[in-house]
Amino acid sequence: MSPKSNIVPLASRPSEVPLTTLFKALGDELRINILRILKEGSLNVTELCHIFELGQSALSHHLKVMVKANLLTSRREGTVTFYRRQLAEGHNATLIDEALRHIDETPLSRGLSAGIAGVQKLREQNSLAFFQENSHRFREQQELIASWEDYRQATLHLLDRQTTQPLQSVLELGPGDGSLLADLSEKAEAVLALDNSAAMLEQARAKTGEAKNVRFTLGEASLLIEQQQRFDAVIANMVLHHTLNPEATFRDSAQLVGAGGVLIVSELCPHDQDWAREVCGDLWLGFEPAALTQWADQAGLHSQAELFIAQRNGFQIQVRLFQRPTL
């Protein structure tokens, strides 16, 4: 199969800001705390208002000041705007990095930590409830956005091209209804399916009952990391946009890749079709290819191959292969 040529453009580089603008943005305790809590991921305005117990207008003022100073970047996800820390660049990069280092040395207050935990818990509950209630029509809903057969073929193509068969171990994160597990069971001595939804895991188990080398585990990637498990290949098809913290999920997935192993990620490119949140349980409306590349670099993986597949409904799939160097 041949990749499509339409590539999503990378975000533009932020312009330089005067030192007075930067110091003004850093000269407020609330803004300092916003930077602290956005260290690990993105939050939207409603979630930030909940954590800081502030009205939207008051909080939006502080966010605008920080965006203007290139300390934060904003991203529109349908009708919702998310904020995260901006990667320091330009003449002030060293100064910003040093400031953030000092900011991160101070732990969050008990109240802010509780607020973050509450937001994460609500996200988790909403996601699990969706899959619990809609597991019986998972494929039907996914097909509204992206053709499963397209990224199935791309995944297997990249796996065959980049690895030596047979593999000793393969992990599929969020296997959905289990349709790919039979293919993986033919390519590896042992396959592990990991999901945090019991309903989805049972559906996958029922579909691959005849594959004797497939095991099923309920839980998160952190469980396997604690067990110090490593795999020749880790597969995450259409998983990141359903997770609370995509960057952390990517980092955990990468940590499970052994030396010389690969991580294959199928994901949506950025889109503005907000209906996918309600109909398909999506938390994020796609990802810039540059973001996945950056996460891989930070996790010690190298981008080796990529396919971009246009869909008839205006969506675009990116299938990416990242590899950990051999020791």
N, C-alpha and C positions, 0 to 999 in steps of 0.2 A: 504494500500500500504506500502511496506517496503522500508526504505532508503537504498541507496547504501553505500558501505563501503569505497570507495576511497575518502579520505579527502585530501584537498590541504594542503601541509606542511606550517607551519608558517615561516616567515622570520627569518633568523638567527640574534642573538643579536650582536650589534656592539662591536668591540674590544676596549679596553682602548687605549687612545691616550696620548702622552706626553703633559704636560702643554705648552711647547714651541709651539707645533703644534696648540693647541687650541688658544693661545694668538695671534699667527701669523694670524690665520683665522679671529679673531675678530678685528685685528688692521688695518682695511681698511674701509673707509666710504662707498664704493660701496657694500662691502660684508655685512656691517651693514644694508644697505637699502634693500638688497636682503632678509635678514632675516625678515625685517619688512613686506615686501609685501607678503611673503610666510606664514604669520601667519594664514591666513584663509583658505588656500587651495593650490593646486598644479598648477604649470605653466610649460609649456615646454620651450625649449631653444629659439625657434622662438618668443614666446610671451614675454619672458624676454628681448630679444634683442630689440623688439619693445618698451617696456616700458622704457628701459635705453638708447635707441638710440645708441647701441653698435653693433659691428660686432660679429659674432658667435665665432670666435677664441679667441677674447679678453675676452668675457664673459665666455666661457668654462673653461678658466684658473682659474677664480675665483670660479666657481662651483666645480671644482676638489679639490681646496684647502679646501673648506667648507665640501665636502663629506669626505675627508681624516680626517678632524677634528671631524667627527660625528655630525656636525651641520645640515647637510642636508642629505637626502636620495634620491636616484634616482630610477625610475622605468621605464622600457621599455614597451611602449604601441605600439606594432607593430613596425613601423619605427620611432616612436616619443618617446623621453625620457622626462619624467616629473620629476620635483624636488619639494620637500616639506621639511618642517622642521622635523628633526629627534627628536623623543621623547628622552629626556635626560635620560641616564641610567649610572650605574657604579659609580666609585669613584668621577667623576667630575660632577655628576648630579646636585647637589645643586648649584655648581658654575655656570653651564650652565643656570639653571633655573633663577638664580639671574641676570645673564647677559641679558637674554632674557626679563626679566621683565623691566629692565632699557631701553633696546632697544625699547620695545613696548610703553614706556611712551612718546616717542617723536613722534609726528604726522608726517605722510608722507607729503612731499612737494606737492604743487599744481600740479607740472608737473608729478610726479609719480602717484598721484591720478588720473589724467586725462588719463595717460597711461593704468592704470589698468582698468578704466572704458571703454576705447576703446577696450581692449582685451575682456572684458566681453560682451560688446555690439556685437562684431563680432561673438563670440560663440553663443550668443542668436539668432542673425539673421540667422546664418547657421542652427541651430537646428530647428527654427520655419519654415524656408523655406523648409527644408526637409519634415517635417510632412504636411505642407500645400500642397506640390506637390505630396506626396505619400500616403495621407490618404486613397485613394481608394484601395490600395493594402497592407494595413498595416499588416493584418494577414498573407498574403503570404510571406512577407519579414521576419516577426518574426519567422515563421515556419522554415526558413532557418537555424536559430540558435538554437531555443529551442521550444519544443512541448508545445503549450499553454495548452493542456489538462493535461499534467504532473503537471505544477505548479498550475493550477486551482484546481485539486484534492488535491494537497498537502496543498494549502491555506485553502480550506474548511475543510480538515481534522484537521488541527491545530486549526482553529477557533472553530470548534465543541468541540475539546478536551479541550481547555483552557478557554472557556467562557460559561456562562449560557445563554440559549436561552429563550425567544427572547431578543435580544439586543435593547437598546433604539436608539442608533445612530451608524452608520458606515460611514467612509469616505474612498473613493477610490481615490488615487492620480494617475493621468494619466491613466484613465480607458481604453485607447486604443479605440477599436471599440465597447466597452460596453458589451462584452460577459459575464463578471462576474457579472454585476450589477443585472441581474435577479435573480441569486443565492443569492446575498446579500440582495435583497429586501424581500426574504422569511425568512431571519434570523433576520431582524431588523425592528423596527417601522419606522425608517427614514434612508435613504441612501443619501449621498451627493457625486456627481462625480465632481472632480476638475481637470481642465486641462488648460494649457496656450495656447493651439492650438484650435482656433475656429473651424477649419475643423474637427479635431478629436472629439471635443465635440459634434458637430452636428451629426456626424456618430453614436456616442454612444447614443445620444438622440433618433435617428431614430430606433435604435435597441431595445430600452427599453421603447418605447412609452406607452405600456400597463401597466407598473409598476407605480402606482399612488404615491408611497411613495419614489420615486427617484427624487432628484433635481439636476440641473446642474449649475455649476458656472465656469465662465471663469476667470482665474487668477492664482496667486501663493499661496502657503501655508501661506505666510506672511499676506495675506488678512484675513484669518480665525484667525490667531494669534492676529491681531489687534482687531478683534471682540470678542476675548476671548472665542472662541468656543472650546469645548472639546468633544471627542468621546470615545465610549466604545471600538471601534476597528478602526485602521487606516491600510489600505491595500496599499502597493506600489509594484506592480508586474512589474518587468523589467523597472523600472523608473530611478534608480540612474545612470545607465550608459549612459543615455541621457541628464543628467543635467550638468550645467556649473560647479557647485561645489557640488559634491555628499555628502561630509561631512556636509555642511550647509543644504542641502535638508534633510538629515537624521535627523539633529538636529531640524529643523523646524517640521518635521513629528512627532518626539517624543514629541515635545512641545504640540501637539494637542491631545495627549493621556491622558485621564482622569485617576484619581486614580483607580487602579485595572484594567485599560484597557490594550489593547495589540496593538503592532505594528507588522504586518506581512510583511516581505520583501522577495521578490523573486528576486534573482540576479544571474548573471553569476559569476563563479569562474574565476580567471585569465586565459587568453588565449592569443595566439599570432596571431590570424587570423585577420590581419589588414583590409581585404576586408570588414569587418562588418561596418567600418566607412562610406564608400561610399554607400554600398548597403542598410544598415539598419539604417543609421544615428547615429551610436554609437559614443559617445565622449570618452568613457573609455572602455578598454578591460577587463572587469570583476574586481572583488575585492577579496582580501584575506579575508577569514572568520574572521581572527583575527582583521581586520580593522573594520568590522561591530560590532564586540563585543566591541572593544574599544570605538567606537562612542556611542554605547548604554550605556556603563558604564558612560561616560562623561555626557550623557543626563539623567541619573538617572533611566535607565531601566535595567532590569535583563534578561539575556538570559535564556529562559525556554525550548526551543525545536528547533531542526534543522533537516532538511532532505536534503540529497545530492543525486541528480538524474543525472545519466550519460545519455548523449544523443548520438545517433548513429553517429553524425558527429564530435565527439571529444570534444564538449562543455560539461560543467558540470553546473547544476543549484544548487544553495543553497537556500533553503526556510527556513527562520529564524523567530522565534517568540520571541519577547521581551515584557516584561510586566512591567508596573509601579506599585510599591507597593501601597497597600491601605493605606489611611491616618490613 
